[in-house]
Amino acid sequence: MDKKLREEKLKMWKENLAQLEKDLEAIYLKKGQAAQEGDLSENAAYTMAIEDAVTTRVRIEEIKKIIKGLEAGK
């Protein structure tokens, strides 16, 4: 992969990472708000926020690996 293409991909992935990190912050806020609604065992919003957080964290880790590979020149 040539240097220019690698730099473009790296920029794109870093932008995606930044957006996911913002999304994760928003998810944590929703989780906190849902937790204030009472019984967590029957709180669908809380459960959904937990699932969204897990999915987003996995995506963040995948993108970090991609960025690391691009930075290493792979």
mmJSON file of the N, C-alpha and C atoms, coordinates in Angstrom:
{"data_MODEL":{"atom_site":{
"group_PDB":["ATOM","ATOM","ATOM","ATOM","ATOM","ATOM","ATOM","ATOM","ATOM","ATOM","ATOM","ATOM","ATOM","ATOM","ATOM","ATOM","ATOM","ATOM","ATOM","ATOM","ATOM","ATOM","ATOM","ATOM","ATOM","ATOM","ATOM","ATOM","ATOM","ATOM","ATOM","ATOM","ATOM","ATOM","ATOM","ATOM","ATOM","ATOM","ATOM","ATOM","ATOM","ATOM","ATOM","ATOM","ATOM","ATOM","ATOM","ATOM","ATOM","ATOM","ATOM","ATOM","ATOM","ATOM","ATOM","ATOM","ATOM","ATOM","ATOM","ATOM","ATOM","ATOM","ATOM","ATOM","ATOM","ATOM","ATOM","ATOM","ATOM","ATOM","ATOM","ATOM","ATOM","ATOM","ATOM","ATOM","ATOM","ATOM","ATOM","ATOM","ATOM","ATOM","ATOM","ATOM","ATOM","ATOM","ATOM","ATOM","ATOM","ATOM","ATOM","ATOM","ATOM","ATOM","ATOM","ATOM","ATOM","ATOM","ATOM","ATOM","ATOM","ATOM","ATOM","ATOM","ATOM","ATOM","ATOM","ATOM","ATOM","ATOM","ATOM","ATOM","ATOM","ATOM","ATOM","ATOM","ATOM","ATOM","ATOM","ATOM","ATOM","ATOM","ATOM","ATOM","ATOM","ATOM","ATOM","ATOM","ATOM","ATOM","ATOM","ATOM","ATOM","ATOM","ATOM","ATOM","ATOM","ATOM","ATOM","ATOM","ATOM","ATOM","ATOM","ATOM","ATOM","ATOM","ATOM","ATOM","ATOM","ATOM","ATOM","ATOM","ATOM","ATOM","ATOM","ATOM","ATOM","ATOM","ATOM","ATOM","ATOM","ATOM","ATOM","ATOM","ATOM","ATOM","ATOM","ATOM","ATOM","ATOM","ATOM","ATOM","ATOM","ATOM","ATOM","ATOM","ATOM","ATOM","ATOM","ATOM","ATOM","ATOM","ATOM","ATOM","ATOM","ATOM","ATOM","ATOM","ATOM","ATOM","ATOM","ATOM","ATOM","ATOM","ATOM","ATOM","ATOM","ATOM","ATOM","ATOM","ATOM","ATOM","ATOM","ATOM","ATOM","ATOM","ATOM","ATOM","ATOM","ATOM","ATOM","ATOM","ATOM","ATOM","ATOM","ATOM","ATOM","ATOM","ATOM","ATOM","ATOM","ATOM"],
"id":[1,2,3,4,5,6,7,8,9,10,11,12,13,14,15,16,17,18,19,20,21,22,23,24,25,26,27,28,29,30,31,32,33,34,35,36,37,38,39,40,41,42,43,44,45,46,47,48,49,50,51,52,53,54,55,56,57,58,59,60,61,62,63,64,65,66,67,68,69,70,71,72,73,74,75,76,77,78,79,80,81,82,83,84,85,86,87,88,89,90,91,92,93,94,95,96,97,98,99,100,101,102,103,104,105,106,107,108,109,110,111,112,113,114,115,116,117,118,119,120,121,122,123,124,125,126,127,128,129,130,131,132,133,134,135,136,137,138,139,140,141,142,143,144,145,146,147,148,149,150,151,152,153,154,155,156,157,158,159,160,161,162,163,164,165,166,167,168,169,170,171,172,173,174,175,176,177,178,179,180,181,182,183,184,185,186,187,188,189,190,191,192,193,194,195,196,197,198,199,200,201,202,203,204,205,206,207,208,209,210,211,212,213,214,215,216,217,218,219,220,221,222],
"type_symbol":["N","C","C","N","C","C","N","C","C","N","C","C","N","C","C","N","C","C","N","C","C","N","C","C","N","C","C","N","C","C","N","C","C","N","C","C","N","C","C","N","C","C","N","C","C","N","C","C","N","C","C","N","C","C","N","C","C","N","C","C","N","C","C","N","C","C","N","C","C","N","C","C","N","C","C","N","C","C","N","C","C","N","C","C","N","C","C","N","C","C","N","C","C","N","C","C","N","C","C","N","C","C","N","C","C","N","C","C","N","C","C","N","C","C","N","C","C","N","C","C","N","C","C","N","C","C","N","C","C","N","C","C","N","C","C","N","C","C","N","C","C","N","C","C","N","C","C","N","C","C","N","C","C","N","C","C","N","C","C","N","C","C","N","C","C","N","C","C","N","C","C","N","C","C","N","C","C","N","C","C","N","C","C","N","C","C","N","C","C","N","C","C","N","C","C","N","C","C","N","C","C","N","C","C","N","C","C","N","C","C","N","C","C","N","C","C","N","C","C","N","C","C"],
"label_atom_id":["N","CA","C","N","CA","C","N","CA","C","N","CA","C","N","CA","C","N","CA","C","N","CA","C","N","CA","C","N","CA","C","N","CA","C","N","CA","C","N","CA","C","N","CA","C","N","CA","C","N","CA","C","N","CA","C","N","CA","C","N","CA","C","N","CA","C","N","CA","C","N","CA","C","N","CA","C","N","CA","C","N","CA","C","N","CA","C","N","CA","C","N","CA","C","N","CA","C","N","CA","C","N","CA","C","N","CA","C","N","CA","C","N","CA","C","N","CA","C","N","CA","C","N","CA","C","N","CA","C","N","CA","C","N","CA","C","N","CA","C","N","CA","C","N","CA","C","N","CA","C","N","CA","C","N","CA","C","N","CA","C","N","CA","C","N","CA","C","N","CA","C","N","CA","C","N","CA","C","N","CA","C","N","CA","C","N","CA","C","N","CA","C","N","CA","C","N","CA","C","N","CA","C","N","CA","C","N","CA","C","N","CA","C","N","CA","C","N","CA","C","N","CA","C","N","CA","C","N","CA","C","N","CA","C","N","CA","C","N","CA","C","N","CA","C","N","CA","C","N","CA","C","N","CA","C","N","CA","C"],
"label_alt_id":[null,null,null,null,null,null,null,null,null,null,null,null,null,null,null,null,null,null,null,null,null,null,null,null,null,null,null,null,null,null,null,null,null,null,null,null,null,null,null,null,null,null,null,null,null,null,null,null,null,null,null,null,null,null,null,null,null,null,null,null,null,null,null,null,null,null,null,null,null,null,null,null,null,null,null,null,null,null,null,null,null,null,null,null,null,null,null,null,null,null,null,null,null,null,null,null,null,null,null,null,null,null,null,null,null,null,null,null,null,null,null,null,null,null,null,null,null,null,null,null,null,null,null,null,null,null,null,null,null,null,null,null,null,null,null,null,null,null,null,null,null,null,null,null,null,null,null,null,null,null,null,null,null,null,null,null,null,null,null,null,null,null,null,null,null,null,null,null,null,null,null,null,null,null,null,null,null,null,null,null,null,null,null,null,null,null,null,null,null,null,null,null,null,null,null,null,null,null,null,null,null,null,null,null,null,null,null,null,null,null,null,null,null,null,null,null,null,null,null,null,null,null],
"label_comp_id":["MET","MET","MET","ASP","ASP","ASP","LYS","LYS","LYS","LYS","LYS","LYS","LEU","LEU","LEU","ARG","ARG","ARG","GLU","GLU","GLU","GLU","GLU","GLU","LYS","LYS","LYS","LEU","LEU","LEU","LYS","LYS","LYS","MET","MET","MET","TRP","TRP","TRP","LYS","LYS","LYS","GLU","GLU","GLU","ASN","ASN","ASN","LEU","LEU","LEU","ALA","ALA","ALA","GLN","GLN","GLN","LEU","LEU","LEU","GLU","GLU","GLU","LYS","LYS","LYS","ASP","ASP","ASP","LEU","LEU","LEU","GLU","GLU","GLU","ALA","ALA","ALA","ILE","ILE","ILE","TYR","TYR","TYR","LEU","LEU","LEU","LYS","LYS","LYS","LYS","LYS","LYS","GLY","GLY","GLY","GLN","GLN","GLN","ALA","ALA","ALA","ALA","ALA","ALA","GLN","GLN","GLN","GLU","GLU","GLU","GLY","GLY","GLY","ASP","ASP","ASP","LEU","LEU","LEU","SER","SER","SER","GLU","GLU","GLU","ASN","ASN","ASN","ALA","ALA","ALA","ALA","ALA","ALA","TYR","TYR","TYR","THR","THR","THR","MET","MET","MET","ALA","ALA","ALA","ILE","ILE","ILE","GLU","GLU","GLU","ASP","ASP","ASP","ALA","ALA","ALA","VAL","VAL","VAL","THR","THR","THR","THR","THR","THR","ARG","ARG","ARG","VAL","VAL","VAL","ARG","ARG","ARG","ILE","ILE","ILE","GLU","GLU","GLU","GLU","GLU","GLU","ILE","ILE","ILE","LYS","LYS","LYS","LYS","LYS","LYS","ILE","ILE","ILE","ILE","ILE","ILE","LYS","LYS","LYS","GLY","GLY","GLY","LEU","LEU","LEU","GLU","GLU","GLU","ALA","ALA","ALA","GLY","GLY","GLY","LYS","LYS","LYS"],
"label_asym_id":["A","A","A","A","A","A","A","A","A","A","A","A","A","A","A","A","A","A","A","A","A","A","A","A","A","A","A","A","A","A","A","A","A","A","A","A","A","A","A","A","A","A","A","A","A","A","A","A","A","A","A","A","A","A","A","A","A","A","A","A","A","A","A","A","A","A","A","A","A","A","A","A","A","A","A","A","A","A","A","A","A","A","A","A","A","A","A","A","A","A","A","A","A","A","A","A","A","A","A","A","A","A","A","A","A","A","A","A","A","A","A","A","A","A","A","A","A","A","A","A","A","A","A","A","A","A","A","A","A","A","A","A","A","A","A","A","A","A","A","A","A","A","A","A","A","A","A","A","A","A","A","A","A","A","A","A","A","A","A","A","A","A","A","A","A","A","A","A","A","A","A","A","A","A","A","A","A","A","A","A","A","A","A","A","A","A","A","A","A","A","A","A","A","A","A","A","A","A","A","A","A","A","A","A","A","A","A","A","A","A","A","A","A","A","A","A","A","A","A","A","A","A"],
"label_entity_id":["1","1","1","1","1","1","1","1","1","1","1","1","1","1","1","1","1","1","1","1","1","1","1","1","1","1","1","1","1","1","1","1","1","1","1","1","1","1","1","1","1","1","1","1","1","1","1","1","1","1","1","1","1","1","1","1","1","1","1","1","1","1","1","1","1","1","1","1","1","1","1","1","1","1","1","1","1","1","1","1","1","1","1","1","1","1","1","1","1","1","1","1","1","1","1","1","1","1","1","1","1","1","1","1","1","1","1","1","1","1","1","1","1","1","1","1","1","1","1","1","1","1","1","1","1","1","1","1","1","1","1","1","1","1","1","1","1","1","1","1","1","1","1","1","1","1","1","1","1","1","1","1","1","1","1","1","1","1","1","1","1","1","1","1","1","1","1","1","1","1","1","1","1","1","1","1","1","1","1","1","1","1","1","1","1","1","1","1","1","1","1","1","1","1","1","1","1","1","1","1","1","1","1","1","1","1","1","1","1","1","1","1","1","1","1","1","1","1","1","1","1","1"],
"label_seq_id":[1,1,1,2,2,2,3,3,3,4,4,4,5,5,5,6,6,6,7,7,7,8,8,8,9,9,9,10,10,10,11,11,11,12,12,12,13,13,13,14,14,14,15,15,15,16,16,16,17,17,17,18,18,18,19,19,19,20,20,20,21,21,21,22,22,22,23,23,23,24,24,24,25,25,25,26,26,26,27,27,27,28,28,28,29,29,29,30,30,30,31,31,31,32,32,32,33,33,33,34,34,34,35,35,35,36,36,36,37,37,37,38,38,38,39,39,39,40,40,40,41,41,41,42,42,42,43,43,43,44,44,44,45,45,45,46,46,46,47,47,47,48,48,48,49,49,49,50,50,50,51,51,51,52,52,52,53,53,53,54,54,54,55,55,55,56,56,56,57,57,57,58,58,58,59,59,59,60,60,60,61,61,61,62,62,62,63,63,63,64,64,64,65,65,65,66,66,66,67,67,67,68,68,68,69,69,69,70,70,70,71,71,71,72,72,72,73,73,73,74,74,74],
"pdbx_PDB_ins_code":[null,null,null,null,null,null,null,null,null,null,null,null,null,null,null,null,null,null,null,null,null,null,null,null,null,null,null,null,null,null,null,null,null,null,null,null,null,null,null,null,null,null,null,null,null,null,null,null,null,null,null,null,null,null,null,null,null,null,null,null,null,null,null,null,null,null,null,null,null,null,null,null,null,null,null,null,null,null,null,null,null,null,null,null,null,null,null,null,null,null,null,null,null,null,null,null,null,null,null,null,null,null,null,null,null,null,null,null,null,null,null,null,null,null,null,null,null,null,null,null,null,null,null,null,null,null,null,null,null,null,null,null,null,null,null,null,null,null,null,null,null,null,null,null,null,null,null,null,null,null,null,null,null,null,null,null,null,null,null,null,null,null,null,null,null,null,null,null,null,null,null,null,null,null,null,null,null,null,null,null,null,null,null,null,null,null,null,null,null,null,null,null,null,null,null,null,null,null,null,null,null,null,null,null,null,null,null,null,null,null,null,null,null,null,null,null,null,null,null,null,null,null],
"Cartn_x":[0.854,0.0,0.904,0.584,1.433,1.165,2.102,2.069,0.825,0.447,-0.702,-1.991,-2.175,-3.362,-3.393,-2.241,-2.162,-2.547,-2.055,-2.374,-3.867,-4.469,-5.905,-6.716,-6.32,-7.02,-6.845,-5.639,-5.362,-6.23,-6.34,-7.181,-8.64,-9.121,-10.51,-10.779,-9.876,-10.075,-9.982,-9.097,-8.997,-10.262,-10.836,-12.106,-13.218,-13.245,-14.236,-14.062,-12.824,-12.533,-13.022,-12.743,-13.173,-14.697,-15.395,-16.856,-17.383,-16.794,-17.226,-16.992,-15.882,-15.615,-16.654,-17.075,-18.147,-19.46,-19.72,-20.935,-20.948,-19.795,-19.709,-20.005,-19.515,-19.831,-21.34,-21.986,-23.436,-24.171,-23.675,-24.282,-24.18,-23.016,-22.855,-23.816,-24.051,-25.019,-26.424,-26.788,-28.1,-28.219,-27.135,-27.14,-27.384,-26.723,-26.909,-28.331,-28.879,-30.257,-31.226,-30.979,-31.855,-31.756,-30.564,-30.379,-31.188,-31.421,-32.183,-33.682,-34.091,-35.511,-36.025,-35.162,-35.652,-35.135,-36.005,-35.687,-34.921,-33.636,-32.792,-33.095,-33.661,-33.947,-35.034,-35.858,-36.934,-36.796,-35.626,-35.397,-34.773,-35.593,-35.128,-34.107,-34.285,-33.354,-31.962,-31.92,-30.643,-29.955,-30.718,-30.177,-29.663,-30.423,-30.021,-28.742,-28.629,-27.43,-26.203,-26.371,-25.253,-24.829,-25.79,-25.486,-24.827,-25.327,-24.734,-23.308,-23.067,-21.725,-20.75,-21.177,-20.316,-19.982,-20.987,-20.786,-19.846,-20.046,-19.217,-17.786,-17.596,-16.232,-15.514,-16.221,-15.623,-15.201,-16.074,-15.749,-14.547,-14.485,-13.351,-12.055,-12.057,-10.851,-10.452,-11.428,-11.133,-10.482,-11.022,-10.473,-9.078,-8.85,-7.507,-6.495,-6.894,-6.006,-5.718,-6.737,-6.565,-5.61,-5.806,-4.941,-3.503,-3.332,-1.995,-1.314,-2.074,-1.515,-1.125,-1.958,-1.633,-0.422,-0.335,0.805,2.1,1.975,3.142,3.518,2.653,2.943,2.505,1.588,1.109,-0.049],
"Cartn_y":[-1.172,0.0,1.239,2.187,3.369,4.297,5.19,6.042,6.929,7.501,8.405,7.665,6.483,5.683,5.281,4.879,4.504,5.701,6.885,8.076,8.4,8.247,8.493,7.498,6.241,5.217,5.471,5.832,6.108,7.267,8.308,9.453,9.02,8.237,7.778,6.95,6.01,5.153,5.942,6.928,7.753,8.584,9.07,9.8,8.872,7.647,6.662,6.365,6.225,5.951,7.096,8.32,9.48,9.515,9.204,9.206,8.113,6.928,5.836,6.167,6.839,7.222,8.232,9.146,10.082,9.325,8.371,7.563,6.799,6.275,5.517,6.415,7.633,8.573,8.797,8.966,9.18,7.952,6.778,5.539,5.462,5.841,5.819,6.797,7.944,8.891,8.29,7.634,6.982,5.888,5.147,4.08,4.654,5.767,6.411,6.916,7.492,7.981,6.817,5.733,4.564,3.948,3.984,3.416,4.172,5.433,6.248,5.952,5.19,4.902,3.789,3.194,2.205,0.804,-0.17,-1.595,-1.946,-2.235,-2.517,-3.864,-4.786,-6.11,-6.061,-5.042,-4.917,-3.642,-3.057,-1.788,-2.049,-2.013,-2.313,-1.288,-0.025,1.014,0.775,0.341,0.057,-1.136,-2.18,-3.374,-3.039,-2.235,-1.837,-1.012,-0.134,0.694,-0.166,-1.173,-2.081,-2.812,-3.334,-4.049,-3.123,-1.902,-0.929,-0.594,-0.466,-0.155,-1.284,-2.503,-3.651,-3.68,-3.532,-3.546,-2.422,-1.249,-0.1,-0.291,-0.82,-1.076,-2.091,-3.107,-4.105,-3.434,-2.603,-1.895,-0.972,-0.299,0.571,-0.233,-1.369,-2.207,-2.706,-3.077,-3.517,-2.394,-1.195,-0.06,0.291,0.189,0.441,-0.534,-1.79,-2.779,-2.407,-1.959,-1.555,-0.369,0.612,1.789,1.386,0.511,0.049,-0.612,-1.438,-2.087,-1.098,-0.096,0.93,1.741,2.071,2.827,2.013,0.708,-0.161,-0.43,0.009,-0.168,-1.48,-2.148,-3.456,-3.29],
"Cartn_z":[0.0,0.0,0.0,-0.877,-0.929,0.265,0.491,1.687,1.724,0.599,0.563,0.92,0.347,0.635,2.109,2.636,4.053,4.941,4.612,5.405,5.336,4.167,4.023,4.848,4.785,5.565,7.059,7.447,8.852,9.345,8.549,8.914,9.061,8.1,8.138,9.393,9.707,10.877,12.17,12.225,13.429,13.624,12.539,12.636,13.123,12.592,13.048,14.529,14.96,16.365,17.248,16.84,17.621,17.738,16.652,16.689,17.612,17.538,18.415,19.884,20.167,21.553,22.047,21.171,21.531,21.735,20.841,20.962,22.284,22.672,23.917,25.118,25.084,26.166,26.26,25.103,25.078,25.615,25.288,25.775,27.294,27.827,29.279,29.958,29.325,29.878,29.882,28.776,28.702,29.75,29.941,30.936,32.326,32.623,33.916,34.109,33.054,33.127,33.315,32.594,32.704,34.102,34.686,36.025,37.068,36.827,37.771,37.715,36.715,36.538,37.447,38.219,39.182,38.944,39.054,39.011,37.734,37.872,36.712,36.074,36.827,36.269,35.211,35.24,34.258,33.433,33.42,32.744,31.381,30.326,28.971,28.489,28.838,28.394,28.978,30.223,30.875,30.199,29.958,29.299,27.91,27.164,25.824,25.867,26.843,26.971,27.26,28.095,28.378,27.114,26.367,25.125,24.108,23.989,23.066,23.468,24.766,25.254,24.93,25.127,24.823,23.339,22.499,21.05,20.623,21.178,20.813,21.275,22.482,22.96,22.074,21.612,20.722,19.41,18.862,17.622,17.819,18.971,19.26,19.269,19.923,19.978,18.59,17.764,16.402,15.599,15.729,14.99,15.497,16.791,17.323,16.728,16.536,15.924,14.47,13.759,12.37,12.288,13.167,13.192,13.503,14.476,14.85,13.658,12.926,11.742,10.668,10.45,9.45,9.863,11.144,11.632,11.532,11.651,11.548,10.086,9.191,7.769,7.188,7.877,7.406,6.463],
"occupancy":[1.0,1.0,1.0,1.0,1.0,1.0,1.0,1.0,1.0,1.0,1.0,1.0,1.0,1.0,1.0,1.0,1.0,1.0,1.0,1.0,1.0,1.0,1.0,1.0,1.0,1.0,1.0,1.0,1.0,1.0,1.0,1.0,1.0,1.0,1.0,1.0,1.0,1.0,1.0,1.0,1.0,1.0,1.0,1.0,1.0,1.0,1.0,1.0,1.0,1.0,1.0,1.0,1.0,1.0,1.0,1.0,1.0,1.0,1.0,1.0,1.0,1.0,1.0,1.0,1.0,1.0,1.0,1.0,1.0,1.0,1.0,1.0,1.0,1.0,1.0,1.0,1.0,1.0,1.0,1.0,1.0,1.0,1.0,1.0,1.0,1.0,1.0,1.0,1.0,1.0,1.0,1.0,1.0,1.0,1.0,1.0,1.0,1.0,1.0,1.0,1.0,1.0,1.0,1.0,1.0,1.0,1.0,1.0,1.0,1.0,1.0,1.0,1.0,1.0,1.0,1.0,1.0,1.0,1.0,1.0,1.0,1.0,1.0,1.0,1.0,1.0,1.0,1.0,1.0,1.0,1.0,1.0,1.0,1.0,1.0,1.0,1.0,1.0,1.0,1.0,1.0,1.0,1.0,1.0,1.0,1.0,1.0,1.0,1.0,1.0,1.0,1.0,1.0,1.0,1.0,1.0,1.0,1.0,1.0,1.0,1.0,1.0,1.0,1.0,1.0,1.0,1.0,1.0,1.0,1.0,1.0,1.0,1.0,1.0,1.0,1.0,1.0,1.0,1.0,1.0,1.0,1.0,1.0,1.0,1.0,1.0,1.0,1.0,1.0,1.0,1.0,1.0,1.0,1.0,1.0,1.0,1.0,1.0,1.0,1.0,1.0,1.0,1.0,1.0,1.0,1.0,1.0,1.0,1.0,1.0,1.0,1.0,1.0,1.0,1.0,1.0,1.0,1.0,1.0,1.0,1.0,1.0],
"B_iso_or_equiv":[0.0,0.0,0.0,0.0,0.0,0.0,0.0,0.0,0.0,0.0,0.0,0.0,0.0,0.0,0.0,0.0,0.0,0.0,0.0,0.0,0.0,0.0,0.0,0.0,0.0,0.0,0.0,0.0,0.0,0.0,0.0,0.0,0.0,0.0,0.0,0.0,0.0,0.0,0.0,0.0,0.0,0.0,0.0,0.0,0.0,0.0,0.0,0.0,0.0,0.0,0.0,0.0,0.0,0.0,0.0,0.0,0.0,0.0,0.0,0.0,0.0,0.0,0.0,0.0,0.0,0.0,0.0,0.0,0.0,0.0,0.0,0.0,0.0,0.0,0.0,0.0,0.0,0.0,0.0,0.0,0.0,0.0,0.0,0.0,0.0,0.0,0.0,0.0,0.0,0.0,0.0,0.0,0.0,0.0,0.0,0.0,0.0,0.0,0.0,0.0,0.0,0.0,0.0,0.0,0.0,0.0,0.0,0.0,0.0,0.0,0.0,0.0,0.0,0.0,0.0,0.0,0.0,0.0,0.0,0.0,0.0,0.0,0.0,0.0,0.0,0.0,0.0,0.0,0.0,0.0,0.0,0.0,0.0,0.0,0.0,0.0,0.0,0.0,0.0,0.0,0.0,0.0,0.0,0.0,0.0,0.0,0.0,0.0,0.0,0.0,0.0,0.0,0.0,0.0,0.0,0.0,0.0,0.0,0.0,0.0,0.0,0.0,0.0,0.0,0.0,0.0,0.0,0.0,0.0,0.0,0.0,0.0,0.0,0.0,0.0,0.0,0.0,0.0,0.0,0.0,0.0,0.0,0.0,0.0,0.0,0.0,0.0,0.0,0.0,0.0,0.0,0.0,0.0,0.0,0.0,0.0,0.0,0.0,0.0,0.0,0.0,0.0,0.0,0.0,0.0,0.0,0.0,0.0,0.0,0.0,0.0,0.0,0.0,0.0,0.0,0.0,0.0,0.0,0.0,0.0,0.0,0.0],
"pdbx_formal_charge":[null,null,null,null,null,null,null,null,null,null,null,null,null,null,null,null,null,null,null,null,null,null,null,null,null,null,null,null,null,null,null,null,null,null,null,null,null,null,null,null,null,null,null,null,null,null,null,null,null,null,null,null,null,null,null,null,null,null,null,null,null,null,null,null,null,null,null,null,null,null,null,null,null,null,null,null,null,null,null,null,null,null,null,null,null,null,null,null,null,null,null,null,null,null,null,null,null,null,null,null,null,null,null,null,null,null,null,null,null,null,null,null,null,null,null,null,null,null,null,null,null,null,null,null,null,null,null,null,null,null,null,null,null,null,null,null,null,null,null,null,null,null,null,null,null,null,null,null,null,null,null,null,null,null,null,null,null,null,null,null,null,null,null,null,null,null,null,null,null,null,null,null,null,null,null,null,null,null,null,null,null,null,null,null,null,null,null,null,null,null,null,null,null,null,null,null,null,null,null,null,null,null,null,null,null,null,null,null,null,null,null,null,null,null,null,null,null,null,null,null,null,null],
"auth_seq_id":[1,1,1,2,2,2,3,3,3,4,4,4,5,5,5,6,6,6,7,7,7,8,8,8,9,9,9,10,10,10,11,11,11,12,12,12,13,13,13,14,14,14,15,15,15,16,16,16,17,17,17,18,18,18,19,19,19,20,20,20,21,21,21,22,22,22,23,23,23,24,24,24,25,25,25,26,26,26,27,27,27,28,28,28,29,29,29,30,30,30,31,31,31,32,32,32,33,33,33,34,34,34,35,35,35,36,36,36,37,37,37,38,38,38,39,39,39,40,40,40,41,41,41,42,42,42,43,43,43,44,44,44,45,45,45,46,46,46,47,47,47,48,48,48,49,49,49,50,50,50,51,51,51,52,52,52,53,53,53,54,54,54,55,55,55,56,56,56,57,57,57,58,58,58,59,59,59,60,60,60,61,61,61,62,62,62,63,63,63,64,64,64,65,65,65,66,66,66,67,67,67,68,68,68,69,69,69,70,70,70,71,71,71,72,72,72,73,73,73,74,74,74],
"auth_comp_id":["MET","MET","MET","ASP","ASP","ASP","LYS","LYS","LYS","LYS","LYS","LYS","LEU","LEU","LEU","ARG","ARG","ARG","GLU","GLU","GLU","GLU","GLU","GLU","LYS","LYS","LYS","LEU","LEU","LEU","LYS","LYS","LYS","MET","MET","MET","TRP","TRP","TRP","LYS","LYS","LYS","GLU","GLU","GLU","ASN","ASN","ASN","LEU","LEU","LEU","ALA","ALA","ALA","GLN","GLN","GLN","LEU","LEU","LEU","GLU","GLU","GLU","LYS","LYS","LYS","ASP","ASP","ASP","LEU","LEU","LEU","GLU","GLU","GLU","ALA","ALA","ALA","ILE","ILE","ILE","TYR","TYR","TYR","LEU","LEU","LEU","LYS","LYS","LYS","LYS","LYS","LYS","GLY","GLY","GLY","GLN","GLN","GLN","ALA","ALA","ALA","ALA","ALA","ALA","GLN","GLN","GLN","GLU","GLU","GLU","GLY","GLY","GLY","ASP","ASP","ASP","LEU","LEU","LEU","SER","SER","SER","GLU","GLU","GLU","ASN","ASN","ASN","ALA","ALA","ALA","ALA","ALA","ALA","TYR","TYR","TYR","THR","THR","THR","MET","MET","MET","ALA","ALA","ALA","ILE","ILE","ILE","GLU","GLU","GLU","ASP","ASP","ASP","ALA","ALA","ALA","VAL","VAL","VAL","THR","THR","THR","THR","THR","THR","ARG","ARG","ARG","VAL","VAL","VAL","ARG","ARG","ARG","ILE","ILE","ILE","GLU","GLU","GLU","GLU","GLU","GLU","ILE","ILE","ILE","LYS","LYS","LYS","LYS","LYS","LYS","ILE","ILE","ILE","ILE","ILE","ILE","LYS","LYS","LYS","GLY","GLY","GLY","LEU","LEU","LEU","GLU","GLU","GLU","ALA","ALA","ALA","GLY","GLY","GLY","LYS","LYS","LYS"],
"auth_asym_id":["A","A","A","A","A","A","A","A","A","A","A","A","A","A","A","A","A","A","A","A","A","A","A","A","A","A","A","A","A","A","A","A","A","A","A","A","A","A","A","A","A","A","A","A","A","A","A","A","A","A","A","A","A","A","A","A","A","A","A","A","A","A","A","A","A","A","A","A","A","A","A","A","A","A","A","A","A","A","A","A","A","A","A","A","A","A","A","A","A","A","A","A","A","A","A","A","A","A","A","A","A","A","A","A","A","A","A","A","A","A","A","A","A","A","A","A","A","A","A","A","A","A","A","A","A","A","A","A","A","A","A","A","A","A","A","A","A","A","A","A","A","A","A","A","A","A","A","A","A","A","A","A","A","A","A","A","A","A","A","A","A","A","A","A","A","A","A","A","A","A","A","A","A","A","A","A","A","A","A","A","A","A","A","A","A","A","A","A","A","A","A","A","A","A","A","A","A","A","A","A","A","A","A","A","A","A","A","A","A","A","A","A","A","A","A","A","A","A","A","A","A","A"],
"auth_atom_id":["N","CA","C","N","CA","C","N","CA","C","N","CA","C","N","CA","C","N","CA","C","N","CA","C","N","CA","C","N","CA","C","N","CA","C","N","CA","C","N","CA","C","N","CA","C","N","CA","C","N","CA","C","N","CA","C","N","CA","C","N","CA","C","N","CA","C","N","CA","C","N","CA","C","N","CA","C","N","CA","C","N","CA","C","N","CA","C","N","CA","C","N","CA","C","N","CA","C","N","CA","C","N","CA","C","N","CA","C","N","CA","C","N","CA","C","N","CA","C","N","CA","C","N","CA","C","N","CA","C","N","CA","C","N","CA","C","N","CA","C","N","CA","C","N","CA","C","N","CA","C","N","CA","C","N","CA","C","N","CA","C","N","CA","C","N","CA","C","N","CA","C","N","CA","C","N","CA","C","N","CA","C","N","CA","C","N","CA","C","N","CA","C","N","CA","C","N","CA","C","N","CA","C","N","CA","C","N","CA","C","N","CA","C","N","CA","C","N","CA","C","N","CA","C","N","CA","C","N","CA","C","N","CA","C","N","CA","C","N","CA","C","N","CA","C","N","CA","C","N","CA","C","N","CA","C","N","CA","C"],
"pdbx_PDB_model_num":[1,1,1,1,1,1,1,1,1,1,1,1,1,1,1,1,1,1,1,1,1,1,1,1,1,1,1,1,1,1,1,1,1,1,1,1,1,1,1,1,1,1,1,1,1,1,1,1,1,1,1,1,1,1,1,1,1,1,1,1,1,1,1,1,1,1,1,1,1,1,1,1,1,1,1,1,1,1,1,1,1,1,1,1,1,1,1,1,1,1,1,1,1,1,1,1,1,1,1,1,1,1,1,1,1,1,1,1,1,1,1,1,1,1,1,1,1,1,1,1,1,1,1,1,1,1,1,1,1,1,1,1,1,1,1,1,1,1,1,1,1,1,1,1,1,1,1,1,1,1,1,1,1,1,1,1,1,1,1,1,1,1,1,1,1,1,1,1,1,1,1,1,1,1,1,1,1,1,1,1,1,1,1,1,1,1,1,1,1,1,1,1,1,1,1,1,1,1,1,1,1,1,1,1,1,1,1,1,1,1,1,1,1,1,1,1,1,1,1,1,1,1]
}}}
